[in-house]
Amino acid sequence: MSQLTEQLILDALRQIIDPDLHKDIVTLGFIKDLKIDAGIVSFRIVLTTPACPVKAEMESAARELVGAIPGVTAVAVTMDAEVPKGRGIGDKLAIDGVRNIIAVSSGKGGVGKSTVAVNLAVSLALDGARVGVMDMDVYGPNVPIMLGASEARPEVDVNKLIPIEAYGVKLMSMALLQPGDKPMIVRGPILHGLVKQFLSDVRWGELDYLIVDMPPGTGDVQLSLAQLVPVQGAVLVTTPQDVAIADVRRALRMFETVAIPILGIVENMSYFIAPDTGTRYNIFGEGGGEKLAAMYHVPLLGSIPLGIEVREGGDSGVPVVVSHPDSPQAKAFRSVAEEVARYVSIEAMKPELVVLGKGR
């Protein structure tokens, strides 16, 4: 019987290829704390996101491959995740502890952008990620309502605002600082200062993802965010109809102009399934998000069906992924979160993949 060695174990695990990074999990450095105790083999597989959609398949493959090695009597696999830090861009301000900043934006209002941002954030938190939401839709800051935190007020500690927490998500919003129905009347330079304050004067702590709910359109907040911090990517929200698609095209071009990668497009209010008959109705048209994604060569991250559960969740402050986790809408949001995490990891790992490829 050949002696059981770490090299034998690693050679077996090299057969597992990450479907997004296109390299084996040993080369990518995912295998940690490998130990052999007689015939018992234990190790951790540390993925780039806790929201990895193929986590279970990787664990199963690792157990099977290592268990088939002669001399192995038991295999103990621990699945873990460490979200890589996004690439820095130029001399932009980094936020201590925040690994990736994701902008959720739209070309126009009324497409459910904040609903997508909230359910994306809570979905990532449910998957085990450390998540924050920065509500920069200063003219219509609805995120606190959607997270059931509209009555909360942030505390101040050593000149830093402490975010409110809801459903495992840290939150900061102008609605928490200026409650009630008093309108926000601010011009561009003041908006720039607000963005900078929310980035530097809030104690976000350790976050894997900071989701930024942007105002609709292509205005000052988008430009300020792009100028101040390295944004890992943007998620663009649209509905199927032509007028929404036309506006998203402009938003997409704006992010390209400021060198922010487009992680993908979410088509919200995509269709409606009648609960009594099961008939599908394409109320706002059909296939707009898919056509836009194909036109600009960006991923379609998912299509969210219409459902009263989403509206009720937003009004009651209980996101649909929590209130109706088995609904088609919740499942669609959870899938979108996995796709967003996946593309963030791909973007973040690009420099590392280049280094790994040198001299090969």
C-alpha positions, 0 to 999 in steps of 0.5 A, a space after each residue: 500500500 502506497 503511503 498516504 501523502 498531502 501530494 496524493 490528496 492535492 493531486 486528487 483535488 486538482 480534478 475539481 475545476 472552478 466553473 467561473 475562474 477556470 482553474 482547479 481549486 488547488 491552484 486557486 489556493 482554495 484548499 486550507 488546513 489539510 491534515 492526515 491522521 492515520 487514514 482520516 483526511 480533513 481539510 477546508 475548501 475556502 471559496 470566494 463567496 458564501 453564496 457560491 451556487 456550486 458549493 454543494 457540488 464541490 464538497 461532494 466531489 471532494 469527498 468522493 475523490 479523496 475517499 477513493 484514494 487507497 488508505 483513506 478511511 474517512 474524509 472531513 470537509 469543511 466548506 468556508 468562504 473568504 470574499 476577495 477584496 476588490 481591485 483598487 482603482 487609482 488613488 480612490 478612497 478605500 473604506 476600511 474593512 469593506 471588501 467590495 462595493 456594488 452599485 445598484 442603479 437604474 435609468 429611471 424610477 419606478 422599476 423596483 431598484 430599491 426592492 432589488 437592492 434590499 432583497 439582494 443584500 438580505 439574500 447575501 446575508 442569508 448566505 452567510 456574507 457580511 453585508 451593508 446597504 448605503 441608501 444614496 437615493 437621497 430624494 427617495 430614501 425608501 430602504 429603511 422602510 423596506 427593512 423595517 428600520 424607519 423608526 431607528 436612529 443611528 448612534 454616534 461614537 467618536 465622530 463616526 455614525 454607527 449603522 442600523 442593523 436589520 436582517 443581518 444587514 448594516 444600513 445607513 440612509 438619509 431617511 434615518 438622519 432626516 426623518 419625516 416628510 421634509 424634502 431633500 433639496 440639495 445641489 450637486 456639490 452638497 450631494 458629493 459631500 453626502 456621498 463622501 460622508 456616508 463612505 468615510 464617516 460611517 463605521 461600516 466594520 468588516 463587510 464582504 459587500 457594501 450595496 449602494 442603492 443609487 438614485 435613478 438616472 445618471 446624475 451627481 451621486 453616480 459620478 461622485 461614487 465613481 470618483 471617490 471609491 473603487 466600485 467593484 461593479 454595477 447591477 442595472 435594474 430594468 423592466 421589460 418595456 422599451 422606455 425602461 430599456 432605453 433609459 438603462 442603455 444610458 445608465 450602462 454607457 455612463 458606468 462604462 464612461 467612469 470605468 465601472 464594470 457592469 456585473 449584469 442586468 436584473 429584469 424586474 416585474 418580468 412577468 405575472 403568473 395568475 394564482 388561480 389559473 397558472 397563466 403567465 402574463 407579460 404585462 410590461 412586455 417580454 425579453 427586454 432585459 435579455 435583448 439588452 444583455 445580449 446587445 451590450 455583452 453583459 450577463 442577465 443576472 435574473 428575471 424577477 416575476 411580479 407578485 403581491 408578496 414583494 409589494 407587501 414585503 416592502 410595505 411591511 418592512 419584511 423583505 420577500 426573501 424572509 417573509 415568503 422564502 419559497 415564493 418564485 420571487 424569493 427564489 429569483 432574488 436568491 438566484 440573482 444574489 448568487 450570480 452577483 456574488 459570482 461575478 464580483 468574485 470573477 472581477 476581484 480574482 482577475 489580477 490574481 489569475 494573471 499572476 497565477 498564469 505567469 510563466 505557465 
